[in-house]
């Protein structure tokens, strides 16, 4: 029996819509909860694929076994590995929205405009100029994070 099922933590109850709900779910899957198969994938990736970098990362991370990390964290915290995986996937999947909220739609539009302009020009010079413009804008945005506040 996994430690999260043996853990004393699961004896604690938390309030929920139906009253007290165990802190750790049962091992039996609920019929309306999706089940994912953790697959490895390594392509193919076309040379001209605009999403090639992302796909290469998927292939690289696919070589790792996330169940080792999830299992250790599950044992330590007393949370089922599936609940941890669900939280990690939900958080990672929502990071784009969080970034948009932090930067704001107008700044994202400005940054994308620079990239699109360089891509439509299609030259290395235009891409390099865009890089310098983006670096300047990001430097300006990051300046408050790098200022020495004298609080050390």
Residue frames as qw, qx, qy, qz and C-alpha x, y, z in Angstrom:
[[0.000, 0.890, 0.455, 0.000, 0.00, 0.00, 0.00],
 [0.391, 0.557, -0.052, 0.731, 1.49, 3.42, -0.95],
 [0.317, -0.170, -0.508, 0.783, 2.49, 5.66, 1.92],
 [0.214, -0.137, -0.056, -0.965, -0.07, 8.29, 0.96],
 [0.656, -0.330, -0.508, -0.450, -2.80, 5.73, 1.62],
 [0.680, -0.293, -0.578, 0.343, -1.22, 4.73, 4.95],
 [0.221, 0.295, -0.237, 0.899, -0.46, 8.28, 5.99],
 [0.122, -0.506, -0.672, 0.527, -2.15, 9.68, 9.06],
 [0.069, 0.227, -0.115, -0.965, -2.78, 12.78, 6.98],
 [0.294, -0.182, -0.701, -0.623, -5.57, 11.03, 5.09],
 [0.268, -0.473, -0.800, 0.254, -7.45, 10.60, 8.35],
 [0.010, -0.389, -0.219, 0.895, -7.85, 14.36, 8.58],
 [0.311, 0.657, 0.671, 0.146, -10.96, 15.73, 6.96],
 [0.108, -0.127, 0.116, 0.979, -11.36, 18.93, 5.03],
 [0.419, 0.524, 0.462, -0.580, -14.64, 20.69, 4.48],
 [0.094, 0.002, 0.722, 0.686, -16.19, 20.21, 1.11],
 [0.436, -0.119, -0.286, -0.845, -19.53, 20.60, -0.59],
 [0.740, -0.257, -0.555, -0.281, -20.75, 17.34, 0.92],
 [0.712, -0.692, 0.055, -0.108, -19.35, 17.96, 4.40],
 [0.435, -0.669, 0.579, 0.164, -16.16, 16.21, 5.47],
 [0.845, 0.500, -0.183, -0.053, -14.08, 14.77, 2.65],
 [0.854, -0.320, 0.147, 0.384, -10.92, 12.70, 3.17],
 [0.071, -0.844, 0.311, 0.432, -7.75, 14.71, 2.44],
 [0.069, -0.374, 0.824, 0.419, -6.49, 11.92, 0.15],
 [0.738, 0.203, -0.190, -0.615, -8.67, 10.36, -2.53],
 [0.874, -0.094, 0.465, -0.105, -9.29, 6.63, -2.83],
 [0.321, -0.340, 0.740, 0.483, -7.19, 4.47, -5.12],
 [0.441, 0.475, 0.749, 0.136, -10.24, 3.74, -7.29],
 [0.107, -0.002, 0.301, 0.948, -10.50, 6.14, -10.24],
 [0.375, 0.499, 0.445, -0.643, -13.67, 8.15, -10.52],
 [0.582, 0.438, 0.642, 0.240, -15.58, 7.54, -13.77],
 [0.295, 0.925, 0.222, 0.085, -15.65, 11.24, -14.75],
 [0.318, -0.819, 0.354, 0.320, -11.92, 11.87, -14.11],
 [0.714, 0.634, -0.284, -0.085, -9.74, 11.64, -17.22],
 [0.817, -0.373, 0.358, 0.254, -6.88, 9.14, -17.26],
 [0.399, 0.833, -0.352, -0.152, -3.71, 9.99, -19.19],
 [0.952, -0.008, 0.078, 0.297, -1.03, 7.63, -20.41],
 [0.201, -0.858, 0.329, 0.340, 2.45, 9.13, -19.98],
 [0.875, 0.411, 0.189, 0.172, 3.96, 8.52, -23.39],
 [0.426, -0.481, 0.370, 0.671, 7.42, 9.06, -24.81],
 [0.587, 0.765, 0.265, 0.000, 7.59, 10.87, -28.13],
 [0.478, -0.484, 0.342, 0.649, 10.55, 11.72, -30.32],
 [0.137, 0.434, -0.401, -0.795, 9.10, 13.02, -33.53],
 [0.595, 0.229, 0.205, 0.743, 9.24, 13.28, -36.39],
 [0.073, -0.826, -0.162, 0.535, 9.92, 17.02, -36.40],
 [0.615, 0.661, 0.253, 0.348, 10.09, 18.73, -39.77],
 [0.535, -0.028, -0.036, 0.843, 13.02, 21.13, -40.31],
 [0.013, -0.333, -0.192, -0.923, 10.63, 23.96, -41.17],
 [0.419, -0.617, -0.666, -0.032, 8.20, 23.28, -38.30],
 [0.042, -0.699, 0.120, -0.704, 7.54, 26.59, -36.49],
 [0.713, -0.594, 0.135, -0.348, 7.00, 24.61, -33.27],
 [0.801, 0.280, -0.489, 0.202, 10.20, 22.57, -33.59],
 [0.123, 0.455, -0.606, 0.641, 11.85, 23.95, -30.43],
 [0.642, -0.273, 0.327, -0.638, 8.82, 23.11, -28.31],
 [0.957, 0.099, -0.167, -0.215, 8.61, 19.63, -29.84],
 [0.582, 0.417, -0.592, 0.370, 12.33, 19.07, -29.19],
 [0.216, -0.402, 0.573, -0.680, 11.74, 19.92, -25.52],
 [0.858, -0.101, 0.106, -0.492, 8.85, 17.45, -25.42],
 [0.880, 0.265, -0.390, 0.054, 11.14, 14.76, -26.82],
 [0.303, 0.462, -0.622, 0.555, 13.93, 15.61, -24.32],
 [0.422, -0.308, 0.500, -0.690, 11.68, 15.70, -21.25],
 [0.894, 0.029, -0.152, -0.421, 9.95, 12.56, -22.49],
 [0.650, 0.305, -0.661, 0.216, 13.10, 10.60, -21.72],
 [0.059, -0.296, 0.658, -0.690, 12.64, 11.33, -18.01],
 [0.413, -0.395, -0.817, -0.078, 10.36, 9.39, -15.70],
 [0.208, -0.508, 0.128, -0.826, 8.22, 11.91, -13.78],
 [0.788, -0.437, -0.350, -0.256, 6.72, 9.18, -11.62],
 [0.668, -0.034, -0.470, 0.576, 9.95, 9.03, -9.59],
 [0.066, 0.213, -0.220, 0.950, 9.59, 12.67, -8.54],
 [0.565, -0.362, -0.207, -0.712, 5.83, 12.42, -8.10],
 [0.807, -0.255, -0.533, 0.025, 6.22, 9.25, -6.04],
 [0.492, -0.008, -0.465, 0.736, 8.75, 10.85, -3.69],
 [0.158, -0.230, 0.088, -0.956, 6.66, 13.97, -3.27],
 [0.690, -0.328, -0.419, -0.491, 3.58, 11.82, -2.75],
 [0.724, -0.209, -0.578, 0.312, 5.29, 9.85, 0.00],
 [0.311, 0.047, -0.353, 0.881, 6.52, 13.01, 1.69],
 [0.249, -0.124, 0.042, -0.960, 3.31, 15.02, 1.53],
 [0.277, 0.250, 0.866, -0.334, 0.71, 12.26, 1.71],
 [0.514, 0.536, 0.015, -0.670, -0.92, 13.37, -1.54],
 [0.832, 0.247, 0.490, 0.082, -1.72, 10.84, -4.30],
 [0.405, -0.222, 0.489, 0.740, 0.65, 11.07, -7.27],
 [0.218, 0.542, 0.671, 0.456, -2.29, 11.61, -9.63],
 [0.137, -0.925, -0.332, 0.124, -3.43, 14.65, -7.66],
 [0.396, -0.634, 0.250, 0.616, 0.10, 16.07, -7.80],
 [0.378, 0.094, 0.647, 0.656, 0.33, 15.41, -11.55],
 [0.106, 0.767, 0.594, 0.219, -3.03, 17.09, -12.10],
 [0.235, -0.907, -0.116, 0.330, -1.92, 20.18, -10.16],
 [0.430, -0.416, 0.438, 0.671, 1.42, 20.37, -12.01],
 [0.311, 0.326, 0.692, 0.564, -0.25, 20.04, -15.41],
 [0.003, -0.870, -0.490, -0.061, -2.95, 22.58, -14.57],
 [0.308, -0.827, 0.047, 0.469, -0.41, 25.08, -13.27],
 [0.408, -0.232, 0.554, 0.687, 1.95, 24.62, -16.23],
 [0.252, 0.503, 0.710, 0.424, -0.94, 24.83, -18.67],
 [0.057, -0.922, -0.384, 0.004, -2.14, 28.10, -17.19],
 [0.521, -0.456, 0.071, 0.718, 1.29, 29.79, -17.11],
 [0.281, 0.301, 0.450, 0.792, 0.69, 31.41, -20.50],
 [0.209, -0.792, -0.459, -0.345, -2.43, 33.08, -19.19],
 [0.554, -0.724, -0.173, 0.373, -0.61, 34.16, -16.04],
 [0.504, -0.142, 0.241, 0.817, 2.18, 35.68, -18.13],
 [0.087, 0.552, 0.484, 0.673, -0.33, 37.56, -20.24],
 [0.383, -0.842, -0.373, -0.070, -1.97, 38.92, -17.11],
 [0.594, -0.569, -0.023, 0.569, 1.37, 40.01, -15.67],
 [0.381, -0.032, 0.352, 0.855, 2.65, 41.70, -18.83],
 [0.327, 0.598, 0.278, -0.677, -0.70, 42.94, -20.00],
 [0.691, 0.514, 0.499, 0.096, -2.25, 42.60, -23.45],
 [0.320, 0.942, -0.076, -0.067, -0.77, 45.83, -24.85],
 [0.242, -0.720, 0.631, 0.158, 2.82, 44.84, -23.93],
 [0.664, 0.019, 0.735, 0.132, 2.37, 41.33, -25.34],
 [0.588, 0.744, 0.318, 0.006, 0.99, 42.87, -28.55],
 [0.100, 0.933, -0.323, -0.122, 4.00, 45.21, -28.77],
 [0.436, -0.487, 0.740, 0.156, 6.49, 42.37, -28.24],
 [0.680, 0.290, 0.668, 0.091, 4.74, 40.14, -30.78],
 [0.442, 0.882, 0.100, -0.133, 4.63, 43.02, -33.26],
 [0.079, -0.800, 0.557, 0.212, 8.42, 43.31, -33.20],
 [0.515, -0.168, 0.829, 0.142, 8.83, 39.58, -33.82],
 [0.616, 0.560, 0.553, -0.031, 6.24, 39.49, -36.61],
 [0.283, 0.924, -0.134, -0.220, 7.78, 42.51, -38.31],
 [0.193, -0.631, 0.719, 0.219, 11.21, 40.84, -38.30],
 [0.567, 0.078, 0.817, 0.067, 9.79, 37.54, -39.53],
 [0.569, 0.734, 0.351, -0.123, 7.92, 39.22, -42.37],
 [0.148, 0.867, -0.406, -0.248, 11.15, 40.95, -43.45],
 [0.991, 0.129, 0.041, 0.015, 12.75, 37.50, -43.46],
 [0.541, 0.644, -0.391, 0.375, 16.35, 38.67, -43.09],
 [0.711, -0.228, -0.452, 0.488, 18.96, 38.00, -40.46],
 [0.192, 0.226, -0.151, 0.943, 19.49, 41.74, -40.12],
 [0.475, -0.459, -0.201, -0.723, 15.80, 42.28, -39.31],
 [0.816, -0.381, -0.435, 0.003, 15.86, 39.45, -36.79],
 [0.586, -0.035, -0.359, 0.726, 18.99, 40.86, -35.14],
 [0.072, -0.339, 0.030, -0.937, 17.43, 44.32, -34.97],
 [0.671, -0.467, -0.328, -0.473, 14.31, 42.77, -33.42],
 [0.769, -0.231, -0.479, 0.355, 16.46, 40.96, -30.88],
 [0.334, 0.097, -0.274, 0.897, 18.07, 44.24, -29.83],
 [0.350, -0.401, -0.132, -0.836, 14.69, 45.98, -29.60],
 [0.788, -0.405, -0.413, -0.209, 13.25, 43.13, -27.52],
 [0.673, -0.098, -0.450, 0.579, 16.35, 43.04, -25.30],
 [0.077, 0.255, -0.161, 0.950, 15.97, 46.75, -24.64],
 [0.565, -0.417, -0.218, -0.678, 12.28, 46.43, -23.81],
 [0.839, -0.315, -0.442, 0.036, 12.85, 43.42, -21.55],
 [0.502, 0.076, -0.396, 0.765, 15.73, 45.21, -19.85],
 [0.199, -0.346, 0.057, -0.915, 13.42, 48.11, -19.15],
 [0.747, -0.382, -0.313, -0.444, 10.69, 45.77, -17.85],
 [0.851, -0.203, -0.419, 0.245, 13.19, 43.90, -15.67],
 [0.256, 0.548, -0.323, 0.728, 14.97, 46.95, -14.28],
 [0.529, -0.599, 0.185, -0.572, 12.92, 47.07, -11.06],
 [0.974, -0.206, -0.092, -0.027, 13.88, 43.45, -10.38],
 [0.794, 0.220, -0.194, 0.532, 17.59, 44.21, -10.71],
 [0.022, -0.805, 0.161, -0.571, 17.78, 47.44, -8.72],
 [0.491, -0.028, -0.663, 0.565, 19.81, 47.38, -5.54],
 [0.380, -0.773, -0.340, -0.378, 17.40, 48.45, -2.82],
 [0.089, 0.575, -0.525, 0.622, 20.12, 48.61, -0.20],
 [0.767, -0.422, 0.087, -0.476, 18.24, 46.14, 1.98],
 [0.838, 0.159, -0.502, 0.144, 21.05, 43.59, 2.18]]
